[in-house]
Amino acid sequence: MNKTETWNGYTIRFVEHQGEWWAVLADIAKALDLNPKFIKQRLGDEVVSNNHVADSLGRQQEMLIVSEFGIYETIFSSRKKEAKTFKLWVFETIKQLRQSTGLEGFQVFRMFDKEHQKQAMNRLVDGLQNATKKDLIKANTIVNKAVSDLYGYPKMVSKNGMTENMLRDRESILDETVELIKVKEKYGLNFSVSEAIYNQNTIKKAQ
C-alpha cells in the first residue's frame, strides 16, 4: 500500500513495508536539502530498503525507502530551519497512516523495540574485537533472565513472550548489559556481567 502526502510543497511518498510505514528516501532528501547518497551512507542497512513505488506517471519503479526511525535520524543531519517542523509533520502523518491501517498501540511499540534491539546489537558488535553469534546470544540471555527475574518468573521468558512493561524495562537492561560487556573486554576486567546485572535487579526489586 502506498500513500502520497505533501509537506511545504514537497511530495513525500509513504510505503507500507513489513507492517510499518516507510518513506521514499529521495523524497525525504529533497525536502531536507540533503544528498540521497549521503543519507544512504550515513544510515544502517536495517533502516534502508528497496521497494517498488509508483513514480509521477504511475509506473512502478524500484526505489530506496527509509524507516520512520531512519527518517528521524536523517532530520538530525539537516540544517534546514524547517527540519523541526518536518519532524513533527512526519510523526503526525505516520500516526494517521497507522490509524487508517490499524497499526497502533503495542504494535507501534514493538516496531521501535525491534529497532532498539538492532541498534544495541550493532553497538555490541562494534565494541568487541571479535564479536561472535555466541556473544550476542549470551547478552540476550542475560537480559531475558534479568527481566524475567525482575517480574518474578522462576524461568526465563523469551523476548517474544514478554509484556509491554517487561519489554520497556528490557530496553534499559539491554543497554546496561551491552555497555558492561564492552567495558569488561576493553579494560580486561575480571567480573561476571550476569552477576552484576542480576545484583542490580535485586536492588530494583527492593526499592
N, C-alpha and C positions, 0 to 999 in steps of 0.2 A: 504494500500500500504506500502510495506517495502523496504528499501534501505540499502545496506551494503557498508560502506566506511572503509578505512584503514588509521590510523594515527600512524606514528612511529612504525609500525609493529603490532599495536593493531587493532583488528576488532571492529568497532563501528556500531551497527545496529540501524537504524532510522526507526520510525514507524509513519505513518500519523494517528493522533488521534484527533478527534473532530476538524478537519480542520487545525491542526497545526502539526509541526514535533517534535516528542519526541524521546528520545534515551533510549536504554536498560540500566537500572541502573547498572547492573553488569558489562557491558562493560565500562561504564564511570569510575566506581570504580577501575577496573583493570588497566586502562590507567593512573589513577592518584595515584595508590598505596594506595587506601583507602578501608576500610571495608564497604561492601554494607549495613550492618546493621547500621553502624554509619551514613551513608548518609540518610537512611530511617528515622532514629530517629531525625536527625537534620532538615530535610525538612518538610514543612507543607503538609497536605493531598491534598491541591489544586494543588501542582506541582508534585505529585507522583500518579501513577495509575497502574492498571493491564491491560495487553493486551496479545493477543496470537501472539507469534513471532516464526519464524522458527529457529530451532537450527541448528547445524553444519551438521546434517543428513537430514535436510529438514522437520523435524517433527514440528508440531505446539505445542508450549509449552506456558503455561501461565507464564508471566514474569512481573516484576516491570519495569515500564518505567518512565522517568523523563522529564519534560517540558524543553524548552530552558532556561527559567528563572531559573529553578531548577539546570540545568547544570552549569550555571554561578555561582550560589550560592555554588555549590559543589566545583568548581575550587578554590574558595577563601579558602577552607579548606585544600587544598593540599599544601604540602611543596616541592613537586617535582619541580625542576628548570625549567622543560619544561611546567609547568602549563600555563604560559602566552602564549606560542606558541600554546598550545592546545586550549586555549580560542579563539584565532584568527582563528584557523582552524575550530572550531565549528561554529563560526559566518559565515565564508565564505561558509562552506559546507551547512548549513541550508539555506543560501541565495540562493545558486544554486538549492537546492531542491525546494524552493519556486518558483523560476523562472520556473522550469520544470513542476510545477503543477499549476502555475498561482496565487499563494498566495503571493501577493506583495502589495506595497504601503499602502493604507489606511487599508487594511485587516491586515497587519503586525502591524500597529499602534494600531488597535483595539485589537489585541491579547495582546500587552503589557499594554494597558489601562485597559483591563479586569483584568490582574494580579495586576496592581496598585490598582484597586478598592478593590480587595480581601485583599490585604495587609493592606490597610487603615482601612477596617472594622475590621480586626483582631486586629489592634493596638487599635481601639476604644473599642472593647470587653475586651481586656486585661487591658486597662487603667481605666475602670469603675468597681466599686464594684459589681454591679448587672445590667449588661447591658441587655436590652430587645430589642425585634424586633422594638418596638416603637422608641427607641433611635437611631437605625440605620436608620430608615425611616426619622426621624426628621433631622438627619445630612445630608442625601442625599437631602432632600427637601430644606434645607438652601442653599446647594451648587448649586443645579439646578436653584433656584431662583436667586442666585447671578450671575451665569454665564449668564442667560437669560437677566438680567438687564444690565449687562456689555455690551452685544451686542445689546441693545436697544429693546428687546422684551417686550411688555406690559404684557404678560402672561408667565408663566413658561413653558420652553421647557424641555421635558423629555430627559434623557441621550441618549436614542436610537435615538432621533431626532436631536441631535447636530452635527454640522460640525466638521471636524478635528481640526480647530483652536479653536473652543469652547471647545472641549474635552481636548486639550493641556492646556488651561487656567484652565479648571476644575480640573486638577490634583493638581495644586498648591493650589487652593482654598479649595479642599477637605482636603489636608494635614493641612492647617491652621485651618479649622473648627474642625477637629478631635483633634488637639492639644489644641484648646481653650476649647472644651468640657471637655477634661481630666483635664486641669488646673483648670477650674471652680469647678469641683467636688472635686478635690484633696485638694484645699485650701479653699473651702466653700465660694467662691467669689460670690458677688451679681451683676451680669451684664447679659445682653442679648447677647448670642453668635451670633444670627442672626443679631442684630443691629451692632455689632462690625464688622462682615463680610461685611454687606451692606455698612457701612461707609467707610471701606477700599476700596470697589469698587468705591465709589463716588470719592475718591482721585485718583484712577487709571484712571477713565474716564476723569478727569480734566487735567491729565498730557498730 
